[in-house]
Structure formats: C-alpha cells, structure tokens
Amino acid sequence: MRSPSAGYGRRAAALSALSVLVAGCIAPPPAGTATPSASQASATVVPTSPPTCASEVAALSVKEQAGQLIMVAVSVTGLTATERTAIRRSKAGAVILMGTTYAGVDGVADLTAELQEVGGGQVLIAVDQEGGLVQRLHGSGFAAMPSAAQQAKLTDATLTARATTWGKALAEAGVGLDLAPVADVVPSANKGSNRPVARLGRGYGSDPALVSAKVLAFRSGMKAAGVATAVKHFPGLGAVVGNTDFAPRVVDSTTTADSPLLLPFRDAVAGQADAVMVSSAVYTKIDAKNPAVFSPTVIGLLRGWGYDQVVISDDLGVAAAVRAVPAKDRAARFVMAGGDLAITVNPRLATTFAAGLVARADADPGFADTLSAAAIRVFRLKHSLGLVTCS
C-alpha cells in the first residue's frame, strides 16, 4: 500500500482539476442543416484557462510562501533528524535526494512516503538522475542509465522510449522532478578541459542542434512517464573550465546573450520546459559582476524569452562559487534576480534561507510581491504533478 507519493508522477489529480465549460450559445444552423440534438450541443466544449494558483498562494503566510521557494537536501539512504527538523522549521516545499542508494524502487518509495508525511503530502521531490556517473538511484526497478555522451548516440525515438522507462521507475518511487537533462553545449576546443560536463560524460556534444534534439527526446520520455524535468545549467557550463562546486569563481568569457550555445535552452523554453536550472558561474559577456544565480540580467534572458515556469538555482548551500555571499542573503538574492526555487545541499541552511526571504519580504513590499509570484510558479509545477489543487 503506497502513500500519496507512490502515484506522485501521475497527473490524474491535475487533469481532474481542468474542467470544461459547455458552450453557452450555439449559433443557428444554416438553412437545410439538421439542428443538433441536445446531447450533440452539450458535447461542444471549450477548455477553461489553466489554473493560476494565485488564490491558493495568497492564502499562505509569508513564511509559508518562503518555504515553497526552498529545496532542501536529504540523504537518499534515510531521513535524518537534522533533515526532518530542517524541513519542518523552514516549511520547505521541496527536497532533493542526495547521495547514492541501491535500495531499488521500493526502498526509495518508503523514503518518499516518509517525506510526504513530514510535508503534508505536498512535497516536490527531486533527484539528479542524469545517467552515467550521475545516477543517484539504483537497485531493483532502476535500470542502469548510460551517460549523456552515450545517450547522444541513440536515435531520438530510442532515447525517448528509454527515458520513459527511466521516468516510470522514478514515478513509482515517488520522485516527481528529475534535475536533468544537461543542455550545456561543450565547444570542441573545450572538450579536454571542461571539468563539470565533458570530463564526466554529462553532455550530449558540441553541436547545439544535436544537443537540443537529445534534450527534447529525454524530456519527452520523462513527460510520458509523468515526471517533470529541469533543463540545466543555464546559460551553460560547456565553455568553462572549473567546477562551481569546488572553485570560488568559474568564468565563461565567451558566451553572449545571443550565442549559438544557448540554442538547447531556447528550444526547451519554447517547448514549455517544466523548469530550468541556473548555474553559479560568471558570464562576463552577459553580466560580469554577478554569478548567474544572482544576476537579473542572466535570469532576465529566460524571462525575456517568455518563460514563466520555475527557475531553479544550482546549489546555494555548500558550492564554493557562492561562499562569498552571506547564507542569509543567498535565497533572497536569487529570488530578487528572478529565480523561484533555491537549492541548499546543506540542510542546516534551510531555516537561514527561509528567514532571509521573510526578512526581505517584511522590509520591502515589492519583494513580497516577487516572493508571491515565485511561489505561484512553484505551485503551478506542483499542481501539474498532482501535489496541490489550484483554481
């Protein structure tokens, strides 16, 4: 017997909320045309507008809204007392499973059921399940996933089919968001030196069009399985050398706002990507002063493309690239820049992030509105996964 998390990837609840309206007026038929019966007329329907989730978010306190913008790390091998406390005190609305497990689908489902119990059945549960060296979940029910470099050799149709299988395992385990695929394009000249993507086999290649096609194929498979995806790491880590997890300042000095390297992200946005993750590197030809996660200019590119879905940060907890920013300011700066969901791999910082968001909202009505808008986007994603019901 599974808790609500067992059907987490299914969208039945979301679909049931999208009611239809019977057409109120039907024009008279042309002369000589049979008048439709009552049952035929009733069959003429128009869909309602997508739910906004605005009233549901408005009913939350500022602290509860702030909690919706925090994704806190929990150990995939078992929820600790520290992690449980962090979720409850910060009112975190999302978690990311960290570490590696071989417990299989049933073992992970037990953990996600516990997480849903802690979070009232509304927790957005995410994991890095890319393939290759970055596959967190293993064991019975979880197939071995090839790296993105190997996935790139598959036809689009085959990749979609396999991603559907991988996604069904995630859904059965209670995971609703895969923090994948990697959309970073690694220029050919950078293959040997690129640490975060190429050296780990995490990218689909050097051709933006090919990368875009594989990103779409992966996303399509996950969607078919009822699992959302987060395309990453905007605006790309393919042209850097260092890894933002370990280096205090990773710089991309070539990518511009109209660079061909952005094609996979543009295409993902055009295809209504569920979420986009932003990197913490510095892009000197876009915004030389701020890491991307804190840059209104960088995140503004996404928003300027018409993207009004969830923007997720790369880790703001322990990553070396953000250490210079006080922990209490990190989530608030990310949200001020246009972001929505701030990740902290250090669970102890979840309450610090939440407190920083609340303090900024209390001091600045404009930021309070920004915080609410971000919470609405997170709620819409949760609604699509059946975690909340929105009007």
Buried (B, 14 or more C-beta within 10 A) or exposed (E): EBBBBBBBBBBEBBEEBEEEEEEEEEEEEEEEEEEEEEEEEEEEEEEEEEBBBBEBBEEBEBBBBBBBBBBBBBBBBBBEEEBBBBBBEBBBBBBBBBEEBEBBBEBBBBBBBBBBBBBEBBBBBBBBBBBBEBBBBBBEBBEEBBBBBEBBEBEBEEBBBBBBEBBBBBBBBBBBBBBBBBBBBBBEEBBEEBBBBBBBBBBBBBBBEBBBBBBBBBBBBBBBBBBBBBBBBBBBBBBBBBBBBEBEEBBBEBBBBEBEBBBBBBBBBEBEBBBBBBBBBBBBEBBEEBBBBBBBBBBBBBEEBEBBBBBBBBBBBEBBBBEEBEBBBBBBBBBBBBBBBBBBBBBBBBBBBBBBBBBBBEEBEEBBEBBBBBBBBBBBBBBBBBBBBBE
